[in-house]
């Protein structure tokens, strides 16, 4: 038997993706290419903050043991930098208890699987991130999806099903990764209390940016005390790597004992935890507040010009509805010094292909004007 025939199916699928302009390739990125990056999640431009980096290098002693934990946290990977970081996060979010994960995808995959079982119900927003969808698939709980930010639909699903299950969990993002809009967290918190449910909020795109000194959109909207599981990534606005869940003492201890993506994965390197702590400790600096203010101003201006409405966040979708047009517009931006990428199916639904303009705090008004000129105001 010709073993090459085993792979024919995969080759055919790749050819189909290529013919529809949906074939993904890993891009080659040169940080010194001089382009204005509109595709990263480095919202506070931490990766370009040389002063912050130097202050870290002046205080943290780097040695061979800094570079890898070489085991899981439950073996020998729970180094002092991990514990220091979690103490720092607990101080930043008083009254809560933090547990650091290797990444947001790992956190969303593992937490729902650990907390929710056969007699439980999870109801998640239809536009939840792929990591949440994978978490839903892994759990033994019954899972339902409500129409994006549709509170009437969410309540109907809870009302019709709550009595059939022991536990109920509502899952949403704070700021949605593809549309940049904000979940109606105050209404969701009311439903959580009315129907005795758990509330899980993914703040991947709002932690570090929104709320008091960057404590997140749940803090900004005054609902943080009602959020049972707050999941925040550290590889976006914080400019590091990893993620953490902020919860209560009981759930934290339960996750340490039951969450497979904590138990069975190598812990973060000590240097990553130390760098994250350094950034968190500077989130309340006046320069950080100025950066957040500028980011919101520039985001509002760009969204208003391109979409006709003031956007809710630093993520601004420029929807073309056609993958070829999105690719063409990205090339025009590239020719003018801006790096942006097309977002295609299945990341977004067919007919909603777009350029996801992801702004950083150091973007200038003249650069915003150039983007508006290139893409054309609607």
C-alpha positions in Angstrom: 0.0 0.0 0.0 1.3 3.5 -0.9 1.4 5.3 2.4 1.2 8.6 0.5 -2.5 7.9 -0.1 -3.2 8.2 3.6 -2.6 11.9 3.3 -4.8 12.6 0.2 -7.7 13.8 2.2 -5.6 16.4 4.0 -4.0 17.5 0.8 -7.4 18.0 -0.9 -8.6 20.1 2.0 -5.5 22.2 1.9 -6.1 22.7 -1.9 -9.7 23.7 -1.2 -8.6 26.3 1.4 -6.0 27.7 -1.0 -8.6 28.0 -3.8 -10.9 30.0 -1.6 -8.1 32.2 -0.2 -8.6 30.7 3.2 -5.3 28.9 3.5 -3.4 30.1 6.6 0.4 30.4 6.6 2.7 31.4 9.5 3.9 34.9 8.8 7.5 36.0 9.1 7.6 38.9 11.5 10.6 41.3 11.9 10.1 43.6 14.8 12.5 46.1 13.2 10.7 46.4 9.9 9.4 49.9 10.7 5.7 49.0 10.2 2.9 50.2 12.4 1.6 47.0 13.9 -2.2 46.8 13.8 -2.4 43.0 14.3 -1.0 42.4 17.7 -2.6 42.4 21.1 0.2 44.5 22.7 -2.4 47.1 23.7 -0.3 49.0 26.1 2.8 48.8 23.9 4.7 47.0 26.7 6.9 45.2 24.2 8.2 48.6 23.1 8.6 50.1 26.6 12.4 50.0 26.9 12.4 51.9 30.2 10.1 49.4 31.8 12.2 46.5 30.6 15.4 48.2 31.9 13.9 48.7 35.3 13.1 45.0 35.4 16.6 44.0 34.3 18.0 46.3 37.0 16.1 44.5 39.7 15.8 40.8 38.7 18.8 38.5 38.7 18.7 36.2 35.7 20.4 32.8 35.9 19.9 29.4 34.3 17.1 28.5 36.7 15.1 31.5 35.5 14.6 30.2 32.0 12.4 27.1 32.7 10.4 25.6 35.5 11.1 22.1 34.0 8.0 20.5 35.6 4.4 21.1 36.5 3.4 23.3 39.5 2.4 20.2 41.5 5.9 18.8 41.1 8.8 21.2 41.3 7.5 24.1 39.1 5.8 26.1 41.8 8.8 28.4 42.2 8.9 31.5 44.4 8.2 33.8 41.4 4.8 32.0 40.9 3.8 32.6 44.5 5.0 36.2 44.4 3.0 36.9 41.2 -0.2 35.4 42.7 0.3 37.5 45.9 0.7 40.6 43.6 -2.5 39.7 41.7 -4.4 39.2 45.0 -3.3 42.7 46.1 -4.3 44.1 42.8 -7.8 42.5 43.0 -8.5 42.6 46.8 -10.7 39.9 48.3 -10.0 37.5 45.5 -7.6 34.6 45.0 -5.5 34.1 41.9 -4.3 31.0 40.2 -1.8 31.4 37.3 -2.1 29.2 34.2 0.3 28.8 31.3 -2.1 30.5 28.9 -5.7 31.7 28.4 -6.5 28.8 26.0 -5.4 26.4 28.7 -7.4 28.2 31.3 -10.6 28.2 29.3 -10.1 24.6 28.3 -9.5 23.3 31.8 -11.7 25.4 34.2 -15.2 24.5 32.8 -14.2 20.8 32.5 -13.0 20.8 36.2 -16.0 22.7 37.7 -19.0 21.5 35.7 -20.2 17.8 35.5 -23.0 15.7 34.1 -25.7 17.2 36.2 -24.7 20.8 35.3 -25.6 23.4 32.6 -23.3 25.9 30.9 -24.8 28.7 28.8 -22.3 30.6 26.7 -22.4 33.6 24.4 -22.6 32.5 20.7 -19.5 34.5 19.8 -17.3 33.2 22.6 -13.6 32.6 21.8 -12.4 29.3 20.3 -10.8 28.4 23.7 -14.2 28.7 25.4 -15.8 26.5 22.7 -13.2 23.9 23.2 -13.8 24.1 26.9 -17.5 23.5 26.3 -16.7 20.4 24.2 -14.5 18.9 26.9 -16.9 19.2 29.7 -19.5 16.6 30.6 -22.0 19.3 31.3 -24.9 20.2 29.0 -24.0 23.2 27.0 -26.2 25.8 25.3 -25.4 29.0 23.4 -27.3 32.3 23.5 -27.4 34.8 20.7 -24.6 37.3 21.0 -25.3 39.8 23.8 -29.0 38.9 23.6 -30.2 39.1 27.3 -33.8 38.0 26.5 -32.5 34.9 24.8 -30.1 34.2 27.7 -32.9 34.5 30.3 -35.2 32.3 28.3 -32.6 29.6 28.1 -32.0 29.8 31.8 -35.7 30.0 32.7 -36.5 26.9 30.6 -33.6 24.8 31.8 -32.3 25.9 35.2 -34.5 23.6 37.3 -33.2 20.5 35.5 -29.6 20.9 36.6 -27.7 21.1 39.9 -25.4 23.9 38.8 -25.6 26.6 36.1 -22.8 28.7 34.7 -23.1 31.7 32.4 -20.0 32.3 30.2 -19.1 35.4 28.3 -16.2 37.5 27.2 -15.8 41.0 28.6 -14.7 42.6 25.4 -15.2 40.3 22.4 -12.1 39.5 20.4 -13.4 39.9 16.9 -16.0 42.6 17.2 -14.5 44.6 20.0 -17.9 45.1 21.7 -18.6 44.8 25.4 -20.9 42.3 27.1 -23.8 43.7 29.0 -22.2 42.5 32.3 -24.6 44.3 34.6 -27.6 42.5 33.1 -25.8 39.2 33.1 -24.9 39.7 36.7 -28.5 40.3 37.6 -29.5 37.1 35.8 -26.7 35.2 37.6 -28.1 36.3 41.0 -31.8 35.7 40.0 -31.2 32.2 38.9 -28.4 31.2 41.3 -25.8 30.6 38.7 -22.0 30.9 38.4 -20.6 33.7 36.3 -17.5 33.2 34.2 -16.0 36.3 32.4 -13.1 36.1 30.0 -11.3 39.4 30.3 -8.5 38.6 27.8 -9.0 41.9 25.9 -9.8 44.2 28.9 -7.5 43.3 31.7 -4.8 46.0 32.0 -6.9 48.5 30.0 -10.3 49.1 31.5 -11.4 49.8 35.0 -9.4 51.3 37.8 -5.7 51.2 36.8 -6.6 48.4 34.4 -8.5 46.0 36.6 -10.8 45.1 33.8 -14.3 45.8 32.4 -16.0 43.9 35.2 -14.4 46.4 37.6 -15.3 49.3 35.4 -19.0 48.2 35.3 -19.1 47.5 39.0 -19.9 43.8 38.7 -16.6 42.3 39.8 -18.0 41.1 43.2 -20.6 39.0 41.2 -18.0 37.4 38.9 -17.2 33.9 40.3 -14.5 33.1 37.7 -12.5 36.0 36.2 -10.1 34.8 33.5 -7.4 37.2 32.4 -4.6 36.7 30.0 -1.1 38.0 30.5 0.1 37.9 26.9 -1.9 40.8 25.6 -2.0 44.2 27.4 0.4 43.0 30.0 3.0 42.1 27.4 4.1 38.9 29.0 2.8 35.3 28.7 0.4 33.1 30.6 -3.0 33.8 32.2 -4.7 33.7 35.6 -8.1 33.1 37.1 -9.3 35.3 39.9 -11.9 33.6 42.1 -12.6 32.7 45.7 -10.6 30.5 48.0 -12.7 27.4 47.6 -12.7 27.4 43.8 -9.0 28.1 43.6 -8.2 25.1 45.8 -10.6 23.0 43.8 -8.9 23.9 40.5 -5.5 23.1 41.9 -6.9 19.6 42.6 -9.1 19.0 39.6 -8.0 21.2 36.7 -6.1 19.1 34.2 -4.5 22.0 32.4 -2.9 23.0 35.8 -1.9 19.5 36.9 -0.5 18.1 33.7 1.4 20.9 32.1 4.9 22.4 32.6 4.7 25.6 34.6 5.7 29.0 33.3 9.4 29.9 33.5 10.3 31.9 36.6 11.4 34.9 34.5 8.0 35.1 32.9 6.3 35.3 36.3 8.7 37.9 37.5 8.3 40.1 34.4 4.5 39.8 34.7 4.7 40.9 38.3 6.9 43.9 37.4 4.3 45.0 34.8 1.3 44.6 37.1 3.1 46.7 39.8 3.4 49.5 37.3 -0.2 49.5 35.9 -1.2 52.4 38.2 1.7 54.6 37.0 0.6 57.9 35.5 2.3 57.0 32.2 0.1 53.9 32.0 -3.0 55.9 32.7 -2.0 58.3 29.9 -1.4 55.4 27.6 -4.9 53.9 28.3 -6.5 57.4 27.8 -4.7 57.8 24.4 -5.7 54.4 23.3 -9.4 55.0 24.0 -9.3 58.4 22.2 -7.6 57.0 19.1 -9.9 54.0 19.1 -13.0 56.1 19.3 -11.8 58.3 16.4 -10.9 55.4 14.1 -14.1 53.5 14.8 -16.3 56.6 14.3 -14.6 57.3 10.9 -14.7 53.7 9.6 -17.9 52.4 11.0 -20.0 55.5 11.7 -20.2 54.7 15.4 -17.9 55.2 18.3 -16.4 51.8 19.1 -16.4 50.4 22.6 -12.8 49.2 22.7 -9.4 49.2 21.1 -10.5 46.3 18.7 -12.1 47.8 15.6 -13.5 45.5 13.0 -13.4 46.8 9.4 -15.9 44.4 7.8 -15.5 43.8 4.1 -17.8 40.8 3.9 -15.4 39.3 1.3 -12.1 37.6 1.9 -10.5 38.8 -1.3 -11.3 42.5 -0.5 -9.9 42.0 3.0 -6.7 40.7 1.6 -6.5 43.6 -1.0 -7.1 46.2 1.7 -4.4 44.6 3.9 -1.9 44.8 1.0 -2.8 48.5 0.6 -2.2 49.1 4.3 1.1 47.2 4.1 2.2 49.3 1.1 1.6 52.4 3.2 3.5 51.2 6.3 0.8 49.5 8.3 0.8 45.8 9.2 -2.7 44.3 9.4 -4.2 40.8 8.6 -7.4 39.6 7.1 -9.7 37.6 9.4 -11.4 34.8 7.5 -13.8 31.9 7.9 -14.0 29.9 10.2 -12.6 32.5 12.7 -15.6 34.6 11.7 -18.8 33.6 9.9 -18.8 33.7 6.1 -19.9 37.0 4.8 -18.4 38.8 7.8 -14.7 38.6 6.7 -12.8 41.6 8.0 -9.6 43.4 8.9 -9.3 43.3 12.7 -7.6 46.6 13.6 -6.0 46.1 17.0 -4.7 49.4 18.2 -1.8 50.0 20.6 -1.5 52.9 23.1 1.5 54.5 21.3 -0.4 55.1 18.0 -0.5 58.7 16.9 -3.3 60.8 15.6 -1.5 61.3 12.3 -1.3 57.5 11.9 -5.0 57.2 12.6 -5.7 59.8 9.9 -3.6 57.8 7.5 -5.5 54.6 8.2 -8.8 56.5 7.7 -7.5 57.8 4.4 -6.4 54.4 3.2 -9.5 52.5 4.1 -11.9 55.3 3.4 -14.5 56.7 5.8 -18.0 55.2 5.6 
